[in-house]
Amino acid sequence: MVREITKYPRTPSLEFGANVRFYDETLYSLIDDLKDTMEANSLDALAAFQIESPLCVIIIQQEDGTYLELINPKVLTREGTIHPTETTAYFPGISAKTIRYEKIKVMYEDREGNQQFLDAQGDLSITIQRKIDYVYGSNFRVRLDKEEKKLFDSKLEFGTDAITQNDCPTVFKRDIIIKAFKVLLLLGAFAIIATFFLSQENVAIVSSLQNYNLVTMFGLIIIYFFYAQYEGKQYKHCSSCQIGNIIGTSITMLIKLSILFVVNYFVT
């Protein structure tokens, strides 16, 4: 049966870390539910805690399509440190660079209650560590360093994985809109000057094109104002200064457009 996966901001159950003591149909049904839920959500691993079961059960789909069933898993030895970028079903669409062990030795039990040992490294090691966090009521946020945790919290606040840093950058994508506005402003000024040297018929053509130019410039101001605010939300620690800059830039562009409009009105 496909079960619902607990996702942020919903708080998971406070019951967790319960060792499996009975290897019976109840356990087998839970394992089947985990596999069905993984298949329905295209996941390669799932812990029982993620579907609000307190039992220490982890299911991992291996490269050959078979399932690795880890019951009551415990990490015995750890070796090396790596910094993988991870995603998880609890924080859909959000990633973070964690701190993990490169190699681990795990003791666990199979569905018959037999004790097993597993040496894991690479992706398998990372997956097991991530799911063991869950069976003890945690998630990969506890595996982040101070700066990465601050960045991750910003991603959660704004609901996007597009944030790459918390400090204000010196160059924004919205600057392209400003550059386009400046080009159109220069073209508008050049068109006004050109009217002094053109015939009446050509002046009418230039005047018509100028009207389109003015409308386009006004549209760019509107696009800039709203897009700049959207882009600014991605940088948590400089939102106040950005708002002032966005408003000031928009007003400046509007004043320039107004001057061009007035001059164009009286000249053409």
N, C-alpha and C positions, 0 to 999 in steps of 0.2 A: 504494500500500500504506500502511495506517495504521501509523505508527511510535509507539513509546512516548516520551512527553514526560518529560524529566528533571525531577523535583520535589524540593523541599527535604524532608528533610535530605540527600538523596543528593547527592554531590559530582559536578558535571559533569566531563566529560573535560578533561584539561589540554591537549589539542590544539585549537587554535582559531586564527582569523585567517589561514587559508590562502587565498590568492587563487585564484580559478578561472582556470585557464590553458587548459583544454580544453573546448570547447563541443560536447559530444558526448552520446551516449545516457546516459552515467553522470550527467551534469548534469541532463538532462531527466527522468531517473528520480527524482533527488533532488527536483526541483521538483514532480513529480507526488505524491511521498510527502508533501511539506510541505502541499500542497493537500488531500490526502486526510485527513491528520492534523488540519488546521484544521477541516475539515467535520465530522469525527467528534467533535471536542471543542468545537464551536461557538466557534471563535476567529476573530478578524478579522485576526490577523497571527501570523507564526511565523518564527523564525530557525533556520537549519540547525543551529546549535550546540545548540539546545534538544532536538534529536533525536540529539545526539552525532555530528554531522558537523562536521568542522573547517572546511568551506568557507564563504566569505563570501557567503551567499545569504540573502535576506530575501523573504518573500512577504506581501503585504498585500492583503486583499480590500477593494475600493473600494465606495462607496455604490451603484453601479450593478450590483454583483455580479461585475464583472470583477476579475482579479487583476493587481496591480502586482508585477512581478518585478525585484528589485534585486540585481544581482550585483556583487560588489566595491564596495559603496557607500562613499563618502567625503564627509564634510561639508566644503564649501568656505567658506561664509560663515555667520555666525550673527547674529541680530538680536533684541533684546528679551529679557526674562526673565519667565517665568510659573511658577506653583506649582500644577500639576495634582495631583489625587489619582489615583494609578495602582494598578492590579492587574496581576498577571502569573501565568502558568500555573506558574512555578517556585515561587511562594509561594501556593498555592491558598487562597482565602478571606481573604487578608491584604492590606490596602491601606496606602499611605503617601503623604504629600505630598512630591513631589519638586521639584527645581529644573531647569527646562528652558528652552531657547531658544524664543521665540515663532515666529520665522521662520528657516528654514535653506535653503541652496542645496546640493543633493546632486549629485555626479557618480557615475554608475554605468554598468554595461554591461547590455545586454539579453541574451536567450538566444542571440543570434547573435554576440555579442561586440562589438556596436556601442556606442560611447560615447554616453551620454545625460546630460541635465541636467534637474533637477527643482527648482522652487521650491515649497516646502511651508510651510504655516502651520497653526495650530490643531491639531485632533486628528491630522491626517496628520503634521505636524511632530513631535508628541509620540511617535506610534507609531514613526516612523522612528528617532528618537533612542533610544527604548527598545530596539529590535531591534538597532541598531548596537552598543549596549552588549553585547548577547549575542554578536555575531559576534567580539567581542574578548575573550570569556571573562568578562564581568562581568554585573551585573544592576542594577536600579534602586536598590539599597541604597547604592551609591557616590554617588548623586545626592541624598542626604538631608543636611540640616544636622545639627548635633550633637544638638539636642534631639529632632528627629524620628527620628534613628537610635536614640536611647535608647528612645523610645516603640515604635519598630518592633521592636527586639530583645525588648522585653517581650511584644509580641504573639506573636512567634515562640516565646518560652519557654513561654507558656501556651496557644498554639495557638488563639487567638481574635482576631478583629478588633474585639471589643467594648470593648477598653481604649481610653480616650480621653485618659488622662493617667497620669503616674507618681507624682504626689504624692497623699497621703491626702486625700480629700474630707472636708468637714464633715458632709455628709448622705448617708446610705446608704438603699438601697431596703429593707434589713432593718429600718429604723426603723419601717416600717409594721406589722411583726409585733409590735414592742414596744408600739406604740400600741394595737393590737387587744388585747394581753394586759392592758394597763392598764384598758381599758374593761370587759373581762370581770371583772377583779379588783374594780372598783367595783360592778359588778352583783352579784357574789358577796357583797360586804360589805353592800350594800343588802338583799339577800335575807335575810341573817342577822338584820339589824335588823327586817325586816318580820315575821319569825316571832313576835315578841313581841306583835304586834297582830292576828294572824290566828287564825281558828278552827283546830281540830285538823285538820279536813279540808283546809283551804287550806294548812296547814303541810306536809302530806304532798305536795301538788302542788308547792309551792315546793322542798321537799327533793329531789324527783325531778328537777326542772329544774336544781337546783344540782349534782346529780351529773353531768349532761351538761356543765354549765359547767366543772366541775373537770377533766373528761376533755379538753375542748377546750383549756383552758389548758395542760395538760400536753403536748398535741399541738403547740401553738404553740411551746413551749420547745424541743421536739425539732426542729421545722422551722427555728426561728431558729438553733439551734446549727450545723446542717449548711449551711443556705443562707448564713449569715454567713461561713463559711469559704470557700465557693465564691465569694462576692462579693469577699472580701478578697484572693483570689489575683490579682485583676485589678489590684491596686495593689502593684507589686513592692517599693517602697521603704518600706513601712510594715507589712509582713506580721507582724513580731514583736510590735509594739505592738497590732496588731489581734487577734492570737491571745489575748493577755492580756485585752483588753477583751471579747472574745466569751465567754471562759470566765467572767470576772467577772460579766458581765451575765446569763449563763445561770444561774449559781449564785444570784444575787440574785433572779431570777424564780422559781427553784425554792424558795427560802426563803419568799418571799411566798405561793406556792401552798401550801406545807406549813402555814404559819400559818393560812391560810384553811381548809384541810382540817380541821385540828385543831379550830378554833373551830366550824366547821360541824358536826363530828361530835358535839361535846358539847352544842351548842345545839339542834340539830334531831334 
